[in-house]
Amino acid sequence: MTKRTYGSTFSDVLKTFFLGRRNATLSLLEEEQVQSPYRTVLRNFRERWSSMLGLYVFLVILLLVFILPIFFPMDIQFQDPTQKNTKPSRSFMRVPNQLQGHVVDLDGGSVFGLGVDSSGTIHQWGTLSPKLLQTPKGTGKIVQVSAGLDHALAVDEYGRIHTWGNDRFMLNAIPAELNSQRVAQVLAGHQISLALTEQGFIHVWGNTNLITIPVPSEYQGTFSKLVANTTLGMAVTRGGEVVVLSSKETSFSYIPQEIQFRTVDIALTERSAGAVTRDGHVLVWGGDDYGVQDIPQAIQGHAVQISAGRGHFTVLLEDGTVVSWGRNNYKQAESPRLKDIVSISSSYFQNYAIDKDGRIHTWGLRGYLMGTDQYGRDLFTRLLSGGRVTLTIGAIAVIISGFIGIMIGSLSGYYGGKTDMLLMRFAEVVNAIPFLPLAMILSAIIGSKISETGRISMIMVILGLLSWPSLARLVRGQVLAAREQEFVTAAKAMGITEMKIIFRHILPNVITVILVNLTLSFALCMLYESSLSYLGFGVNEPNATWGNMLYGCNDSTVMAQYWWRWVFPSVALSLCTVSINMVGDGMREAIDPKSNDR
């Protein structure tokens, strides 16, 4: 029979620990080697399925929160009210197959999209509220659609307007004068609606208290195209003049003179405007956020259409290709390799392109894996980054408490007498200090006077300085028992110094008990940090931890309507702490001689 020899290398220990021992015939010496104390602990730990499950779950969480943020970085300054409280979905650009090859017009809203096919039928996709699902019935053939924040507009073949979705702010109150006019274009904006008639008149209705878009009377009857963002509007006259529709002067008001009376198309981001002239040149003015004014030189002289989202522009060129630039947090500004494109539509963080065969191509934000919070921030990226902060705080606090507890416990247990009395009384005093009240007081007094990094460091240090007494008592008891054993007497007889006896001979023999305590303390420190952040005295926004993510859900409305905001952070924190406790319990049972089979 072939015998398998098990060595004592670190790789063999890992293989035995994670993969287990295959059936093999061992010699007597090999059997004794396998039954060494450390191998016995590893074997006992591995035979407990709950301990191994906890270890695997914790390792997976650890890898996720420290590796995935490299690929999914969190922009702590990012906020977008148009994306707030969006439920988990990946369907923002999941265009129905019925539209492919038959699309006439389409438009993207904040978290949904609209399209109309050649038969005039409306199709919707994305995260749709119950009111958005109530599309208008008994209409004529629809020829144009527009999607807004949470409502939609459509125009039929007779030039009549149809609206559905959010009915607050008088969004469904279509002006009576439009009943006698044919509408050429509709625009569903941010809590407002706009319409451009075939005669060149612009009409605005909706929440005009929040957004005021005045239309200069001297230009009424001359307009040919209309665009808007969340604060103002802009229009082009039939003569190619650009007109800003705003009640106050903004950066949009400084229109470049070289585009006036030469403009064929315009588009608006939140902070800048772009235009295409008759000779195919593109100009951008206003703000320069995300480099939107760095126009690719290759498109100059070849542009035919321009469209914009919240922070990016997309341009259709005369050869049927498209180019995007600007904000790229959801890959909406990555220029796809497309050809034979005849029309483009960009809005919010999505892009749509229609080719000559009526096929629809999409790129940009497809949805949120775990939804968004009250500021429109992606919970998935915040959960990853928050987990990294929470685990780091817990780990460093355990390192601090472990170092102090091992030092004080070892010295107290070995020397005894007055040293033991003094150190243990000091440990009792520290143990009597309540952590949460002290941390809350310090946070309230000096928290606003230090940086966020300083606050995080303060939490780690306080956790470490207050959580070592239990470990010190445990180490003291183990050292008290070990110092009377023969190997300590032999070490003294050989003239080995006391420090070496404590830390090179006694401590390695009790290290397994220390590891169990540190493992359980790790989970406890994570819970302390989360509790402190949940109470509002820990890590502050916009930095993320699992605790302050839950603090943002401390509201009955959130608990009832936005379940994803508290479910994912609480599940992550629970899985992590439970798995660490399972590992700690498994290690405690593994080193207990009573649990050994022999």
HUWOCOR-V12942 format. One record per residue. N is the residue number from 1. PHI is phi in whole degrees, -180 to 180 (NA if undefined). D_CENTER is the distance of its C-alpha to the mean C-alpha in whole Angstrom. Layout:
BEGIN
N/PHI/D_CENTER, N/PHI/D_CENTER
END
This chain:
BEGIN
1/NA/57, 2/-75/54, 3/-102/53, 4/-106/49, 5/-99/49, 6/-103/46, 7/-86/46, 8/-116/44, 9/-73/42, 10/-63/38, 11/-66/37, 12/-66/39, 13/-65/38, 14/-65/34, 15/-62/36, 16/-65/38, 17/-70/35, 18/-92/32, 19/-103/35, 20/85/38, 21/-98/41, 22/-76/43, 23/-60/47, 24/-155/49, 25/-94/52, 26/-109/52, 27/-74/55, 28/-62/56, 29/-66/55, 30/-66/52, 31/-63/51, 32/-65/52, 33/-66/49, 34/-63/47, 35/-88/48, 36/-63/47, 37/-55/45, 38/-68/41, 39/-67/42, 40/-65/43, 41/-62/40, 42/-64/38, 43/-65/40, 44/-64/39, 45/-65/36, 46/-67/35, 47/-77/37, 48/-98/35, 49/-64/33, 50/-66/31, 51/-67/30, 52/-67/29, 53/-62/27, 54/-61/25, 55/-64/25, 56/-64/24, 57/-63/21, 58/-65/20, 59/-64/21, 60/-64/18, 61/-61/15, 62/-61/17, 63/-66/16, 64/-64/13, 65/-77/11, 66/-105/14, 67/-106/14, 68/-62/11, 69/-60/9, 70/-65/12, 71/-95/12, 72/-127/8, 73/-68/8, 74/-104/6, 75/-92/9, 76/-69/10, 77/-91/12, 78/-74/11, 79/-146/12, 80/-150/13, 81/-64/15, 82/-73/16, 83/-111/13, 84/-68/13, 85/52/13, 86/-89/12, 87/-75/13, 88/-58/12, 89/-169/14, 90/-129/14, 91/-116/18, 92/-60/17, 93/-124/20, 94/-84/21, 95/-68/25, 96/-59/28, 97/-64/30, 98/-64/33, 99/-82/32, 100/-63/32, 101/86/35, 102/-133/36, 103/-74/34, 104/-107/36, 105/-155/33, 106/-153/29, 107/-158/26, 108/-107/23, 109/-99/21, 110/-63/18, 111/-135/17, 112/-149/20, 113/-142/23, 114/-129/27, 115/-150/30, 116/-130/33, 117/-95/36, 118/-67/39, 119/-89/41, 120/87/39, 121/-88/36, 122/-87/33, 123/-123/30, 124/-129/26, 125/-153/23, 126/98/20, 127/-88/18, 128/-107/22, 129/-75/23, 130/-55/26, 131/-73/28, 132/-71/27, 133/-73/28, 134/-88/32, 135/-68/33, 136/-64/36, 137/-113/39, 138/68/43, 139/-94/42, 140/-75/43, 141/-67/42, 142/-76/38, 143/-120/38, 144/-151/35, 145/-131/32, 146/-146/29, 147/-109/26, 148/-115/24, 149/-67/22, 150/-148/23, 151/-144/26, 152/-140/28, 153/-130/32, 154/-148/34, 155/-123/38, 156/-94/40, 157/-66/43, 158/-96/46, 159/78/43, 160/-95/42, 161/-94/39, 162/-129/37, 163/-135/34, 164/-156/31, 165/103/28, 166/-57/27, 167/-106/31, 168/-78/30, 169/60/32, 170/62/34, 171/-70/32, 172/-93/35, 173/-86/38, 174/-67/39, 175/-54/42, 176/-62/45, 177/-67/46, 178/-77/44, 179/-66/46, 180/-105/49, 181/-125/47, 182/-87/45, 183/-95/42, 184/-97/41, 185/-150/37, 186/-120/34, 187/-142/31, 188/-91/28, 189/-98/27, 190/-88/25, 191/64/27, 192/-140/30, 193/-132/32, 194/-134/34, 195/-141/37, 196/-118/39, 197/-83/43, 198/-65/45, 199/-83/47, 200/90/44, 201/-100/44, 202/-108/40, 203/-125/39, 204/-128/36, 205/-150/36, 206/121/33, 207/-83/31, 208/-75/33, 209/-72/33, 210/-85/30, 211/-126/30, 212/-108/34, 213/-123/35, 214/-76/38, 215/-110/40, 216/-58/43, 217/-63/46, 218/-68/48, 219/-100/46, 220/-59/46, 221/95/47, 222/-118/46, 223/-79/42, 224/-124/41, 225/-151/37, 226/-135/35, 227/-137/31, 228/-158/29, 229/-121/25, 230/-82/24, 231/-126/27, 232/-157/30, 233/-128/32, 234/-152/34, 235/-141/37, 236/-118/39, 237/-84/43, 238/-63/45, 239/-89/46, 240/87/43, 241/-91/43, 242/-94/39, 243/-124/39, 244/-88/36, 245/-104/36, 246/-150/35, 247/-85/37, 248/-141/36, 249/-79/36, 250/-134/33, 251/-65/32, 252/-70/32, 253/-70/36, 254/-89/37, 255/-76/37, 256/-59/39, 257/-67/42, 258/-70/43, 259/-101/41, 260/-65/43, 261/66/45, 262/-133/43, 263/-84/40, 264/-113/39, 265/-157/36, 266/-137/33, 267/-155/29, 268/-128/27, 269/-92/23, 270/-72/22, 271/-129/24, 272/-151/27, 273/-127/29, 274/-133/30, 275/-143/34, 276/-113/36, 277/-92/40, 278/-64/43, 279/-92/43, 280/84/39, 281/-91/38, 282/-114/34, 283/-127/34, 284/-126/31, 285/-139/31, 286/100/30, 287/-76/27, 288/-119/26, 289/-64/22, 290/62/20, 291/71/24, 292/-69/25, 293/-87/28, 294/-86/28, 295/-71/30, 296/-57/30, 297/-67/34, 298/-66/35, 299/-90/34, 300/-63/37, 301/90/40, 302/-129/38, 303/-82/36, 304/-125/37, 305/-151/34, 306/-133/30, 307/-143/27, 308/-144/24, 309/-110/21, 310/-67/19, 311/-150/19, 312/-144/21, 313/-117/24, 314/-132/26, 315/-125/29, 316/-95/32, 317/-99/35, 318/-67/38, 319/-89/38, 320/88/35, 321/-99/32, 322/-128/29, 323/-135/28, 324/-124/24, 325/-157/23, 326/114/21, 327/-64/17, 328/-132/15, 329/-69/12, 330/-121/12, 331/64/15, 332/-78/17, 333/-105/20, 334/-86/21, 335/-73/24, 336/-78/25, 337/-88/28, 338/-118/30, 339/-145/34, 340/61/36, 341/-83/33, 342/-115/35, 343/-156/33, 344/-131/29, 345/-150/27, 346/-122/23, 347/-161/21, 348/54/18, 349/-122/16, 350/-117/18, 351/-133/22, 352/-128/25, 353/-136/28, 354/-113/31, 355/-91/34, 356/-67/37, 357/-92/37, 358/81/35, 359/-83/32, 360/-104/29, 361/-118/26, 362/-129/22, 363/-159/20, 364/124/16, 365/-77/13, 366/-94/14, 367/146/12, 368/-123/9, 369/-63/9, 370/-123/8, 371/81/9, 372/-128/8, 373/-100/9, 374/-70/13, 375/-108/12, 376/78/10, 377/-91/6, 378/-68/4, 379/-70/4, 380/-64/4, 381/-68/2, 382/-70/4, 383/-65/6, 384/-66/7, 385/-66/8, 386/-66/9, 387/-64/11, 388/-63/12, 389/-67/14, 390/-62/15, 391/-66/17, 392/-65/18, 393/-60/19, 394/-63/21, 395/-68/22, 396/-67/24, 397/-62/25, 398/-67/27, 399/-62/28, 400/-64/30, 401/-66/31, 402/-64/33, 403/-63/35, 404/-66/36, 405/-64/37, 406/-67/38, 407/-63/41, 408/-68/42, 409/-64/42, 410/-66/44, 411/-65/47, 412/-65/47, 413/-71/48, 414/-80/50, 415/-85/52, 416/63/53, 417/60/55, 418/-66/54, 419/-61/51, 420/-63/50, 421/-61/51, 422/-65/49, 423/-67/46, 424/-71/46, 425/-67/46, 426/-63/44, 427/-62/41, 428/-67/42, 429/-63/42, 430/-64/38, 431/-66/38, 432/-81/39, 433/-80/36, 434/-74/34, 435/-70/30, 436/-60/28, 437/-60/31, 438/-64/31, 439/-65/28, 440/-67/27, 441/-66/31, 442/-63/30, 443/-64/26, 444/-71/28, 445/-81/31, 446/-115/29, 447/-62/26, 448/-79/26, 449/-95/28, 450/-122/26, 451/-72/23, 452/-65/19, 453/-63/20, 454/-64/24, 455/-64/22, 456/-63/20, 457/-63/23, 458/-61/25, 459/-64/24, 460/-63/24, 461/-67/28, 462/-63/28, 463/-58/27, 464/-67/29, 465/-74/32, 466/-105/32, 467/-111/31, 468/-90/34, 469/-57/37, 470/-64/37, 471/-67/36, 472/-62/39, 473/-65/42, 474/-65/41, 475/-64/41, 476/-57/45, 477/-63/46, 478/-68/45, 479/-69/47, 480/-57/50, 481/-74/50, 482/-79/50, 483/-72/52, 484/-92/55, 485/-79/55, 486/-65/57, 487/-67/55, 488/-72/54, 489/-62/58, 490/-66/59, 491/-64/56, 492/-65/58, 493/-65/61, 494/-82/60, 495/84/59, 496/-71/56, 497/-64/54, 498/-64/52, 499/-63/49, 500/-68/49, 501/-63/50, 502/-67/47, 503/-96/45, 504/-111/46, 505/-117/48, 506/-80/47, 507/-59/43, 508/-60/42, 509/-80/44, 510/-118/42, 511/-65/39, 512/-65/38, 513/-66/38, 514/-65/36, 515/-62/33, 516/-61/33, 517/-64/33, 518/-66/30, 519/-63/28, 520/-68/28, 521/-67/28, 522/-59/25, 523/-63/23, 524/-67/25, 525/-65/24, 526/-61/20, 527/-67/21, 528/-62/23, 529/-62/20, 530/-64/18, 531/-65/21, 532/-64/21, 533/-67/18, 534/-63/18, 535/-79/22, 536/91/20, 537/-115/22, 538/-105/20, 539/-71/17, 540/-92/16, 541/-63/14, 542/-87/12, 543/-63/11, 544/-113/9, 545/-137/11, 546/-63/12, 547/-68/15, 548/-76/14, 549/-66/11, 550/-72/14, 551/-61/16, 552/-69/14, 553/-103/16, 554/-78/19, 555/-156/21, 556/-65/23, 557/-65/21, 558/-63/18, 559/-60/19, 560/-85/21, 561/-107/20, 562/-118/16, 563/-58/16, 564/-66/12, 565/-70/11, 566/-111/13, 567/-67/14, 568/-66/11, 569/-62/11, 570/-68/15, 571/-65/15, 572/-62/13, 573/-65/16, 574/-66/19, 575/-59/19, 576/-66/18, 577/-69/21, 578/-65/23, 579/-65/23, 580/-65/24, 581/-64/27, 582/-64/28, 583/-65/28, 584/-62/30, 585/-63/32, 586/-64/33, 587/-67/34, 588/-64/36, 589/-71/38, 590/-68/39, 591/-92/40, 592/-80/43, 593/-59/46, 594/-69/47, 595/-88/44, 596/-77/46, 597/-75/48, 598/-149/50
END
